[in-house]
């Protein structure tokens, strides 16, 4: 089964389209925003949690807003100091954290 390529790839050539096929679903991944210049961690700010551009807005704040049903547009309207790349950076950072392998003693 061939999945048509969405028009966004023509408008955003920086996105890389990778499709993982499974009999039950098709999952698309995009090249994630390089968050290393956006996500900052400072020991004295918000308990050392990862923050957006040295502000007091954490990655967890953004994830929580998205999980509660806020759209990206809602977040950008309510927090005009943020931009779209900040939200993508938070998602990219969280995805990298999720993909790390942690070894534990059993």
Backbone bond lengths (Angstrom), bond angles and torsions (degrees), N, CA, C in turn:
res aa  C-N    CA-C-N  psi(-1)  N-CA   C-N-CA  omega(-1)  CA-C   N-CA-C  phi
1 X - - - 1.449 - - 1.521 108.54 -
2 X 1.302 117.16 129.14 1.458 122.35 -179.32 1.526 109.45 -100.57
3 X 1.332 115.59 128.75 1.454 121.07 176.99 1.520 108.41 -93.40
4 X 1.334 118.44 124.96 1.467 118.90 179.29 1.528 110.66 -64.76
5 X 1.306 115.43 145.05 1.457 120.73 179.68 1.521 108.81 -79.25
6 X 1.340 117.59 121.82 1.459 120.09 -179.79 1.528 112.19 -61.66
7 X 1.319 115.27 153.74 1.460 121.96 -178.57 1.523 112.71 -60.13
8 X 1.347 117.58 -23.30 1.468 119.36 -177.80 1.523 111.76 -59.09
9 X 1.331 117.77 -28.00 1.459 120.03 -178.63 1.517 111.44 -70.25
10 X 1.330 116.27 -25.99 1.460 119.25 175.40 1.520 110.68 -75.37
11 X 1.345 116.81 -32.55 1.465 120.57 -179.81 1.523 112.01 -84.23
12 X 1.341 117.71 -28.58 1.462 122.21 -176.73 1.525 109.40 -123.93
13 X 1.339 118.07 79.97 1.468 119.69 -177.57 1.526 113.12 -65.34
14 X 1.348 117.88 -12.39 1.458 119.66 179.34 1.527 111.74 -76.39
15 X 1.346 117.26 -11.12 1.459 120.23 177.74 1.521 108.96 -82.12
16 X 1.286 115.53 136.13 1.463 120.44 177.44 1.520 107.42 -105.83
17 X 1.296 116.42 128.45 1.456 121.48 -176.79 1.521 109.46 -98.63
18 X 1.281 115.95 116.59 1.454 121.54 176.34 1.522 106.28 -124.77
19 X 1.269 117.51 130.02 1.456 120.37 -179.48 1.520 109.20 -117.49
20 X 1.340 115.47 127.10 1.451 121.30 172.23 1.518 106.11 -101.53
21 X 1.312 116.44 122.84 1.460 119.13 -176.91 1.520 110.08 -102.79
22 X 1.290 114.52 140.04 1.448 124.36 179.66 1.526 104.79 -143.81
23 X 1.329 118.69 149.05 1.474 118.19 179.81 1.527 113.37 -56.68
24 X 1.324 118.57 -24.50 1.459 120.79 -175.32 1.521 114.61 -98.59
25 X 1.322 118.00 -20.24 1.454 118.28 -177.35 1.522 111.02 -159.47
26 X 1.326 114.31 164.57 1.462 121.77 171.43 1.515 106.05 -121.20
27 X 1.317 116.91 125.21 1.460 121.65 -176.76 1.518 108.26 -115.85
28 X 1.327 117.11 125.93 1.460 121.89 -179.39 1.518 110.85 -105.26
29 X 1.308 116.79 135.13 1.452 122.42 175.93 1.523 108.31 -117.72
30 X 1.320 116.77 148.62 1.447 122.59 179.56 1.511 108.68 -121.80
31 X 1.302 115.85 155.62 1.456 120.00 175.30 1.523 108.14 -60.95
32 X 1.316 117.00 121.78 1.460 120.87 -173.54 1.531 111.53 -80.41
33 X 1.309 116.03 153.81 1.453 122.64 177.33 1.522 108.76 -63.64
34 X 1.329 116.89 137.91 1.457 120.52 175.80 1.521 107.49 -75.08
35 X 1.310 115.75 105.35 1.458 121.64 -172.67 1.524 113.72 -85.89
36 X 1.297 118.28 -5.65 1.469 121.07 -172.11 1.528 113.75 -61.95
37 X 1.316 117.82 -25.13 1.470 120.77 176.72 1.522 112.31 -98.15
38 X 1.335 117.07 -0.43 1.461 120.99 -178.43 1.523 111.31 -110.23
39 X 1.320 117.43 -44.09 1.460 121.85 -178.95 1.518 109.41 -83.48
40 X 1.329 116.21 125.82 1.467 121.15 179.43 1.523 109.55 -123.71
41 X 1.321 114.94 147.78 1.465 120.55 177.24 1.521 107.29 -127.27
42 X 1.327 114.89 118.67 1.459 121.54 179.08 1.522 108.18 -124.14
43 X 1.333 117.92 126.54 1.463 120.64 -175.58 1.531 114.42 -54.23
44 X 1.317 119.00 -36.02 1.456 120.96 -176.20 1.514 115.29 -89.83
45 X 1.313 117.87 2.07 1.469 120.84 -176.15 1.519 109.97 -116.33
46 X 1.332 115.67 123.84 1.462 123.61 178.05 1.529 111.56 50.90
47 X 1.320 115.94 38.04 1.464 121.03 176.03 1.515 113.99 67.65
48 X 1.318 117.38 24.43 1.457 120.86 179.47 1.520 114.15 79.10
49 X 1.325 116.62 12.21 1.464 120.10 178.72 1.521 109.75 -74.22
50 X 1.338 117.80 152.94 1.463 120.41 177.92 1.528 110.93 -65.65
51 X 1.330 115.63 126.26 1.464 122.75 -177.33 1.521 110.26 -116.78
52 X 1.308 114.96 166.67 1.462 122.68 178.69 1.526 109.38 -92.97
53 X 1.319 116.26 119.83 1.474 124.14 174.78 1.527 114.02 41.68
54 X 1.306 116.88 49.14 1.466 123.76 175.85 1.528 113.48 64.59
55 X 1.337 116.80 11.28 1.461 120.60 175.46 1.525 108.44 -84.90
56 X 1.300 116.86 179.30 1.455 121.76 178.88 1.529 112.37 -95.06
57 X 1.314 115.90 17.10 1.461 121.97 176.03 1.521 107.44 -96.46
58 X 1.350 115.83 121.15 1.463 119.43 -176.51 1.530 111.27 -93.81
59 X 1.331 113.79 163.49 1.458 120.57 173.18 1.526 108.92 -57.19
60 X 1.323 116.33 -42.36 1.461 120.56 -180.00 1.532 112.11 -62.23
61 X 1.325 117.56 -36.17 1.472 120.03 175.80 1.530 110.04 -57.73
62 X 1.323 115.93 -49.16 1.466 120.60 -178.16 1.520 110.98 -63.72
63 X 1.328 116.90 -44.19 1.465 119.90 178.53 1.522 110.92 -61.37
64 X 1.312 116.50 -40.27 1.460 120.63 178.56 1.514 112.30 -64.10
65 X 1.325 116.69 -41.97 1.462 119.68 179.15 1.523 110.52 -63.66
66 X 1.336 116.43 -44.49 1.459 119.72 178.77 1.526 110.97 -63.90
67 X 1.329 117.03 -41.52 1.468 121.42 -179.79 1.524 111.74 -65.64
68 X 1.329 116.58 -29.46 1.468 119.84 -179.72 1.527 112.35 -80.11
69 X 1.333 116.44 -3.90 1.459 119.95 176.49 1.513 115.18 106.61
70 X 1.333 117.33 -0.54 1.466 118.29 176.95 1.527 109.25 -68.01
71 X 1.308 116.33 139.28 1.465 120.02 175.49 1.527 108.35 -84.42
72 X 1.317 115.23 166.73 1.461 119.24 177.19 1.531 109.74 -60.19
73 X 1.311 116.50 -38.77 1.468 120.52 179.30 1.525 111.33 -63.55
74 X 1.340 116.63 -39.55 1.469 120.66 177.42 1.530 110.87 -61.00
75 X 1.319 115.64 -45.54 1.472 120.47 -178.82 1.517 110.09 -63.70
76 X 1.331 116.74 -45.25 1.471 120.38 -178.09 1.525 111.49 -66.46
77 X 1.328 117.10 -30.73 1.465 120.72 177.03 1.521 111.11 -72.73
78 X 1.342 116.33 -43.80 1.465 120.60 -178.41 1.522 112.75 -73.51
79 X 1.313 117.04 -29.99 1.469 122.27 -177.46 1.516 107.86 -126.30
80 X 1.329 115.80 79.76 1.461 120.19 -174.04 1.520 113.87 -68.22
81 X 1.344 117.95 -7.82 1.456 120.23 174.94 1.526 111.87 -78.96
82 X 1.336 116.64 -11.86 1.456 121.44 177.66 1.519 110.10 -92.91
83 X 1.325 115.26 156.77 1.459 120.16 172.12 1.526 108.61 -129.52
84 X 1.304 116.17 174.18 1.453 121.88 -175.33 1.529 111.76 -59.48
85 X 1.322 117.44 -40.00 1.462 120.36 179.10 1.522 111.97 -63.37
86 X 1.323 117.38 -31.35 1.466 120.30 177.23 1.528 110.76 -62.78
87 X 1.324 116.07 -42.38 1.463 119.96 -179.71 1.521 110.27 -68.41
88 X 1.333 116.52 -43.36 1.463 119.52 176.95 1.527 111.13 -63.92
89 X 1.322 117.32 -35.49 1.461 120.39 177.82 1.521 110.87 -64.47
90 X 1.329 117.22 -40.76 1.467 120.70 177.78 1.527 110.43 -62.41
91 X 1.321 116.99 -43.10 1.462 120.60 178.30 1.521 111.30 -65.69
92 X 1.320 116.30 -41.44 1.460 120.81 179.33 1.527 111.11 -64.21
93 X 1.322 116.19 -43.70 1.462 121.21 177.86 1.530 110.23 -60.75
94 X 1.320 116.72 -45.72 1.465 120.82 -179.85 1.524 110.88 -63.87
95 X 1.323 117.37 -39.58 1.463 120.55 178.51 1.529 110.74 -64.16
96 X 1.317 117.06 -42.44 1.464 120.02 177.29 1.514 111.23 -63.01
97 X 1.315 117.10 -41.79 1.467 120.66 178.09 1.526 110.56 -63.15
98 X 1.321 116.76 -40.22 1.455 121.40 -179.50 1.527 111.48 -66.83
99 X 1.325 116.75 -33.31 1.461 120.80 -177.07 1.519 114.08 -83.02
100 X 1.323 118.05 -7.88 1.464 119.90 176.57 1.512 109.59 -66.61
101 X 1.303 115.04 146.65 1.463 120.75 177.54 1.505 108.00 -101.80
102 X 1.316 115.72 124.82 1.458 121.46 -179.95 1.518 108.82 -108.79
103 X 1.318 116.28 129.79 1.456 120.09 177.95 1.522 108.52 -96.49
104 X 1.316 115.52 133.39 1.452 119.49 179.25 1.527 108.70 -126.94
105 X 1.320 115.36 151.45 1.463 119.98 176.76 1.519 109.18 -81.81
106 X 1.315 115.57 139.12 1.468 119.82 179.11 1.508 109.19 -114.65
